[in-house]
Amino acid sequence: MAGRTVTRADLSEAVYQKLGLSRTESSALVQSVLDEICAGLARGETVKLSSFGSFLVRSKGQRIGRNPKTGVEVPIEPRRVLVFKPSNVLKSHINRAENGDAS
């Protein structure tokens, strides 16, 4: 079941509609929140949004991968990856929506 994509503009519009800020202020507020989340993650902090979930950065070590086309082994460099862990509230909300009980 493919749905539509919610964009930054959609979030700004929702803030505009619900809070009565100007469109410019709404856009700046959304940008400010996203900037703060990005800054925290870049510092290696966990960003926890109550009733939504947590964003965290994990470090992955170097490992050997394989090119699926040729079968040649290649080293995969160490890197940091972003992980999202949904809260139980979000999980239950999604499952209710999936079963047609969306609130």
MOSUL-V734516 format. One record per pair of residues at least 12 apart in sequence whose ideal C-beta (glycine too) atoms are under 8 Angstrom apart, sorted by the first residue. I is the first residue (numbers start at 0). J is the second residue. Records with the same first field share a line. If there is no record, write none. Layout:
I = J  J
This chain:
7 = 26  29  30  33
8 = 26
10 = 29
11 = 25  26  28  29
12 = 25
14 = 28  29
36 = 54
40 = 54  55  56  81
43 = 56
48 = 86
49 = 86
50 = 86  88  89
51 = 85  86  88  89
52 = 83  84  85  86  89
53 = 83  84  86
54 = 81  82  83
55 = 81  82  84
56 = 79  80  81  82
57 = 79  80  82
58 = 77  78  79
59 = 77  78  79  80
60 = 77
61 = 74  75  76  77
62 = 74  75
63 = 75
